[in-house]
Amino acid sequence: MTDPLSKSSLSSSSYSRTPLSSSQLRTSSSVNIGEEGKDVHSLTLKVMRLSKPSFQNQLPIYSERNDIASVLPSKMNAFGLSPLLTLPHTFQNIFLGETFTSYVSIHNHSPFDVKNVTVKTELQTATQRFNLSEMANPISNFQSGESHDYIVSHEVKEVGDHILICTVNYTKHSGSEPIKPLRKLFKFKVTNPITIKMQTHDLQFGIFLTAQIQNSTSNPLYLETVRFEPIALYNATDLNVDESQKQSNGSNVAEMIYMKPNDVRQYLFRLEPKHDPRAKIGTVIGKLELSWKSNLGDSGRLQTAPLERKLVQQAELELVARKIPTQITLEEPFDILCELSNSSDSSISPKISFVKESMTGILAHGINGKLPSVLPSGSTLPITLSFFPTKPGVQKISGITISDSSSSKIFEFNNFLDVFVETP
């Protein structure tokens, strides 16, 4: 339970108090559900949302160089902004990931004192109920004309309807039995400020994850961090900025990025499975974390649900390129280090051949080393293939065939790899 705050100390803060009255709540698609209990209460309960003010908009002043407006100390008027701040008149929007802060005030308006006063504040969502504050020690004597103020806050982690429940229990001066509690309910809706679309792509060099982030609010946002947290089976590489530009917290946002309403930004991450068999069969890869600031520094943060990828059906025999030359020159042989994996239930006797008719811009130049007579089930074999480029530009390596002499199976690897061939 937060300590009671005096009205003078609360008024001096940077927040403004927006009453959660029924008219204002209806204006902002929020509803004052009502006050339970028809008894005449000695106490008055008021609940207000604490929010920061905004700049006041006004018509901009267009002036010539010699006009007096051009030499004013403040240039804000020329941009349509007043140096004065405006307090919100409505409940305003509450977005997922933000911190909802509320001001609760109880006042004894009766001419008599009341006893054993307790205040309890709860927040009901579609799935959970949170206890925001509850008095450990009741107020033994609440004098006439006295007020007590409290501030409660909660980080919003669910979208949809929320109900703020405020309950006051007390005993009247005339008796020792407590009366029916003073209970008020306030309903408001939480919306999603950011729309995130994720896609995964399984390629030879790892799993590539694209994240499309869109500002769904009617106000600008400033992205602070965009970070992907993989599970323990993967290593994640951020492909959006250089290592030297990353902040100490690992974010790929070197500085805050301004996003207007409906603006979209896209981010790319690469995941590499660790040497763990579970990484090949697991679908969960990790979570995306975001943090941002809105007007006047209000902050918010989001973490997506665990992201899953679609498993690609694994072939019995796989040939994957592991090391490719950084530069390939026309009519100069080059080597590619590959890895041959046997994922079948039985051993194979591999034999590599090349189909010349399927090879256009790049021809086979041979194999460095000898293949073993038997490749056991579940094992891998590093092999080096040599090629000879005959055409410049982007060329496709294809026409690779591996046969199993023990079972007469043939595995074709067309469209094996694309490389860029430079002219000397």
Salt bridges, closest charged atoms under 4 A:
GLU35 OE1 - LYS184 NZ 3.97
GLU36 OE1 - ARG183 NH1 2.90
GLU122 OE2 - LYS120 NZ 3.64
GLU122 OE1 - ARG129 NH2 3.14
GLU146 OE2 - HIS148 NE2 2.83
GLU155 OE1 - ARG301 NH2 3.07
ASP161 OD2 - LYS187 NZ 3.58
ASP161 OD1 - LYS189 NZ 3.74
ASP202 OD2 - ARG309 NH1 2.87
GLU229 OE2 - ARG227 NE 3.17
GLU243 OE2 - LYS246 NZ 3.38
ASP276 OD2 - ARG278 NH2 2.91
GLU289 OE1 - ARG227 NH2 3.15
ASP298 OD1 - LYS52 NZ 3.92
GLU316 OE1 - LYS409 NZ 3.06
GLU339 OE1 - ARG322 NH2 3.09
ASP418 OD1 - LYS396 NZ 3.06
